Amino acid sequence: MWVTEEQIERAKQTDLLSYLQRHEPDNLQRIGSSTYCTKEHDSLKISNGLWHWFSRNIGGKNALDYLIKVKGLSFPEAVAALTEDFDSTRTEQAIRFQPVKKEFELPPLNPDIAQVKRYLLRRGIDGRLIDYCHRYGMLVEDAQYHNCIFIGRDETGAPKYGAVRSTVTNFKRELDGSDKRYCFRITPAKETGTVHLFESAIDLMSYITLDIMHRRDWTKEDYLSLGGVYANKENRPTVPVALQAYLDRNPNTEVVFFHLDNDEIGRMATSQIMRGLHDKCDQVDLPPNRGKDVNDELKIERERREISR
């Protein structure tokens, strides 16, 4: 497929808000006077002609960038899809591409998680917890890049979400088609009436590791990763998709414990989520005592114990 310079220039003229209003109106949600997000990705914000997907730290200037970076179209496909908006007539030969939500699919996996385990052990995570997550299909290693993939499953046990983290670089993302309603979670067999919230799966596993180190029974608690958080500039109350879905499935939840980061975004997100929950349940803010996040706190505690030996 080839596209002309004229088509490329026309495609660049379409801003994302106009594109979504025209093609995906049900996926668009207004969250401020001039700010929008998508229902599919609640951390993808659109404002003043620009957009930024905070959970993946990518953004762009127009709908062309969105179709390529978010929807996965090639450059010619994205240009063709957008230039259709300018054509008043279409022929049978015209190429029609409608961006669609990709189905969730796991990549080829290694039978073991040797490299993932070495990586998580370096982050201070308890080896028995790593084995537990692998045994129950919550932690896998992709065959090509040896990345960690933290799996979230639906009520039937089917995988619906995957948080990817490289074992050798700082690269991280979500698998295409991931459904944030089913973010990574570790839960007991029975409802507890409480849930502990974390920004990431590694923070979640770090908190449990601290419980293990302090000889607390972690198996009777419910732990949920939010798959990343953001703080809206308007300081509006909000409830992340992962938490709202959890509360819908667990309506008897009485207490939510917050263990979000100690940085500006983590503190603002905690405040906004607490106000978003309002009086639905009791809320307890328990950020890390030391370091920026729970994994920092874990590594500091391990170092302290090594020194005191």
C-alpha positions as a printed Julia matrix, in Angstrom:
309×3 Matrix{Float64}:
   0.0     0.0    0.0
   1.22    3.5   -0.77
  -0.12    6.92   0.09
   0.51   10.32  -1.45
   2.03   13.39   0.16
  -1.37   15.08  -0.21
  -3.07   12.28   1.72
  -0.45   12.48   4.46
  -0.95   16.22   4.87
  -4.74   15.81   5.02
  -4.42   13.02   7.58
  -2.27   15.21   9.84
  -5.01   17.84   9.93
  -7.42   15.64  11.92
  -7.22   16.19  15.67
  -8.01   13.26  17.93
 -11.08   14.79  19.58
 -12.75   15.39  16.22
 -11.88   11.89  15.09
 -13.34   10.24  18.2
 -16.48   12.4   18.06
 -17.0    11.19  14.51
 -15.96    7.53  14.74
 -15.95    6.46  18.4
 -18.43    8.72  20.22
 -19.3     5.99  22.74
 -15.61    5.71  23.65
 -15.31    9.41  24.51
 -15.87   10.82  27.99
 -15.69   14.48  29.04
 -13.84   14.96  32.32
 -13.32   18.73  32.37
 -14.23   21.94  30.61
 -11.84   21.16  27.77
 -10.44   17.77  28.71
 -11.57   14.32  27.61
 -10.51   10.73  28.1
 -11.47    7.49  26.41
 -13.55    4.89  28.24
 -11.27    2.21  26.79
  -8.18    3.82  28.37
  -9.09    6.14  31.22
  -5.55    7.5   31.52
  -5.52    8.65  27.88
  -6.23   12.37  28.15
  -7.13   14.73  25.3
  -6.79   18.49  25.78
  -5.99   21.56  23.66
  -5.48   19.54  20.51
  -2.96   17.18  22.13
  -3.31   13.77  23.75
  -1.23   11.79  26.22
  -1.65    8.21  27.45
  -0.25    8.44  30.97
  -0.15    4.72  31.82
   2.13    4.11  28.82
   3.8     7.53  28.73
   3.11    8.09  25.03
   1.26   10.89  23.3
   0.79   12.81  20.1
  -0.57   15.82  18.27
  -3.34   14.32  16.13
  -5.51   11.34  15.26
  -2.78    9.94  13.0
  -0.49    9.47  16.0
  -3.37    7.86  17.92
  -4.17    5.29  15.22
  -0.53    4.28  14.96
   0.52    4.31  18.63
  -2.71    3.18  20.31
  -4.68    1.26  17.69
  -1.67   -0.41  16.11
  -2.27    0.56  12.47
   0.65    0.95  10.11
   1.4     4.44   8.81
  -0.23    3.84   5.39
  -3.28    2.22   7.01
  -3.74    5.13   9.4
  -3.38    7.69   6.6
  -5.9     5.78   4.46
  -8.38    5.57   7.33
  -8.18    9.32   7.97
  -8.23   10.52   4.38
 -11.56    8.76   3.89
 -13.01   11.56   6.01
 -12.09   14.05   3.29
 -13.47   12.04   0.36
 -17.08   12.75  -0.56
 -17.18    9.73  -2.85
 -15.82    6.25  -2.35
 -15.24    3.51  -4.87
 -15.1    -0.23  -4.41
 -11.34    0.08  -4.7
 -11.11    2.59  -1.83
  -9.36    1.13   1.18
 -11.46    1.26   4.3
  -9.87    0.74   7.68
 -11.96    1.04  10.81
  -9.85    0.91  13.95
 -11.19   -1.78  16.25
 -10.28   -2.86  19.72
  -7.78   -5.7   19.52
  -8.63   -8.98  21.19
  -6.51   -9.82  24.21
  -3.92  -12.45  23.4
  -0.87  -13.67  25.28
   2.41  -13.94  23.35
   4.28  -17.27  23.17
   5.45  -18.14  26.69
   8.4   -19.96  28.23
   7.51  -23.13  30.16
   9.4   -21.73  33.14
  10.05  -18.21  34.43
  13.77  -18.49  35.23
  14.76  -15.01  34.01
  11.65  -13.38  35.44
  12.33  -14.99  38.81
  15.94  -13.79  38.84
  14.73  -10.27  38.02
  12.06  -10.2   40.73
  14.45  -11.64  43.3
  16.81   -8.74  42.53
  13.86   -6.4   43.22
  13.57   -8.06  46.65
  10.41  -10.1   46.0
  10.05  -13.29  48.06
  10.82  -16.4   45.98
   7.91  -18.37  47.37
   5.52  -15.6   46.35
   6.99  -15.6   42.83
   6.44  -19.37  42.6
   2.89  -18.97  43.93
   1.99  -16.4   41.27
   3.48  -18.57  38.52
   1.73  -21.71  39.77
  -1.67  -20.03  39.6
  -1.11  -18.42  36.22
  -0.71  -14.85  37.46
   2.94  -14.47  36.41
   4.48  -15.69  33.15
   7.57  -15.06  30.99
   7.31  -14.34  27.29
   9.47  -16.56  25.09
  10.95  -13.89  22.81
  12.02  -11.09  25.16
  11.85  -12.82  28.58
   9.65  -10.03  29.92
   7.58  -10.35  33.07
   3.88  -10.49  32.31
   1.53  -10.02  35.26
  -1.83  -11.56  34.34
  -5.32  -10.49  35.4
  -8.23  -12.89  34.91
 -12.01  -12.56  34.71
 -14.65  -14.4   36.73
 -14.27  -17.53  34.57
 -10.5   -17.61  34.99
  -9.8   -16.45  31.44
  -6.82  -14.06  31.04
  -8.02  -10.54  30.23
  -5.16   -8.26  31.25
  -1.39   -8.3   31.0
   1.1    -5.82  32.49
   4.47   -6.23  30.78
   7.77   -5.26  32.39
  11.19   -5.86  30.9
  13.7    -7.83  32.97
  16.66   -5.9   31.48
  15.45   -2.32  30.81
  12.86    0.13  32.16
  10.42   -0.77  29.39
   6.84   -1.43  30.47
   3.43   -1.47  28.84
   0.09   -3.3   28.79
  -0.62   -6.07  26.31
  -2.9    -5.03  23.45
  -6.55   -5.61  24.29
  -5.95   -5.54  28.06
  -9.11   -4.91  30.05
  -8.39   -2.76  33.12
 -11.47   -4.14  34.83
  -9.34   -7.23  35.45
  -5.99   -5.81  36.52
  -3.46   -7.99  38.34
  -4.85   -9.1   41.67
  -4.08  -11.58  44.45
  -7.11  -12.6   46.43
  -8.1   -15.18  49.07
 -10.8   -17.77  48.55
 -13.37  -15.81  50.59
 -14.36  -12.15  50.53
 -12.48  -10.12  53.11
 -14.42   -6.87  53.08
 -11.13   -5.03  52.54
  -8.77   -4.39  49.63
  -5.21   -3.03  49.4
  -4.49   -0.81  46.37
  -1.17   -0.41  44.53
   0.02    1.39  41.43
   1.78   -1.66  40.01
   2.03   -5.43  40.33
   5.6    -5.19  41.64
   4.5    -2.83  44.42
   1.73   -5.28  45.27
   4.18   -8.19  45.48
   6.6    -6.01  47.45
   3.94   -5.3   50.07
   3.16   -8.99  50.46
   6.9    -9.7   50.75
   7.08   -7.19  53.62
   4.16   -9.02  55.26
   6.08  -12.28  54.9
   9.22  -10.71  56.38
   7.2    -9.45  59.36
   5.47  -12.84  59.73
   2.01  -11.47  58.94
  -0.56  -13.75  57.3
  -0.91  -12.25  53.82
  -3.18  -15.06  52.57
  -6.27  -13.53  54.21
  -6.02  -10.16  52.46
  -7.13   -8.88  49.04
  -4.58   -7.01  46.89
  -5.28   -5.08  43.69
  -2.97   -3.31  41.23
  -4.54   -0.34  39.47
  -2.28   -0.74  36.44
  -0.85    2.76  36.91
  -2.5     5.94  38.12
  -2.71    9.54  37.0
  -3.72   12.79  38.67
  -6.02   15.11  36.73
  -4.99   18.77  36.7
  -8.52   19.88  37.6
  -8.16   17.95  40.88
 -11.51   16.28  40.31
 -12.68   13.22  42.26
 -12.2    10.03  40.26
 -12.4     6.25  40.61
 -10.06    4.17  38.39
 -11.62    1.51  36.18
  -9.85   -1.33  38.02
 -11.14   -0.2   41.42
 -14.68    0.5   40.25
 -14.9    -2.94  38.66
 -13.55   -4.53  41.84
 -16.17   -2.75  43.97
 -18.92   -3.76  41.54
 -17.86   -7.39  41.94
 -17.36   -7.04  45.71
 -20.2    -4.78  46.92
 -19.57   -5.7   50.57
 -16.15   -4.03  50.61
 -15.93   -1.94  53.77
 -12.34   -0.63  53.8
  -9.92    0.41  51.05
  -6.23    0.73  51.98
  -4.17    3.02  49.73
  -0.48    2.21  49.16
   0.2     4.54  46.23
   3.54    6.24  45.61
   5.01    9.02  47.72
   5.57   11.26  44.7
   3.35   14.14  43.62
   1.23   12.06  41.24
   0.75    9.29  43.8
  -0.34   11.7   46.51
  -2.7    13.6   44.22
  -4.17   10.38  42.81
  -4.79    9.08  46.33
  -6.66   12.26  47.25
  -8.74   12.26  44.07
  -9.66    8.58  44.37
 -10.6     8.98  48.03
 -12.92   11.83  47.14
 -14.27    9.79  44.23
 -15.22    6.99  46.61
 -16.77    9.53  48.98
 -18.75    7.56  51.59
 -18.96    4.23  49.75
 -16.49    2.69  52.19
 -13.87    3.6   54.78
 -10.5     4.69  53.39
  -7.04    4.42  54.93
  -4.01    6.12  53.4
  -0.87    4.05  54.03
   1.87    5.25  51.66
   5.37    3.75  51.94
   7.19    4.75  55.12
  10.49    5.01  53.23
  11.32    5.55  49.57
   9.15    6.58  46.65
   7.12    3.38  46.33
   6.51    0.09  48.1
   9.33   -1.65  46.23
  11.73    1.06  47.45
  10.49    0.45  50.98
  11.09   -3.29  50.57
  14.65   -2.82  49.28
  15.44   -0.41  52.12
  14.12   -2.9   54.67
  16.2    -5.71  53.17
  19.33   -3.54  53.28
  18.62   -2.61  56.89
  18.35   -6.27  57.85
  21.56   -7.13  56.02
  23.45   -4.4   57.87
  22.07   -5.44  61.26
  23.19   -9.07  60.87
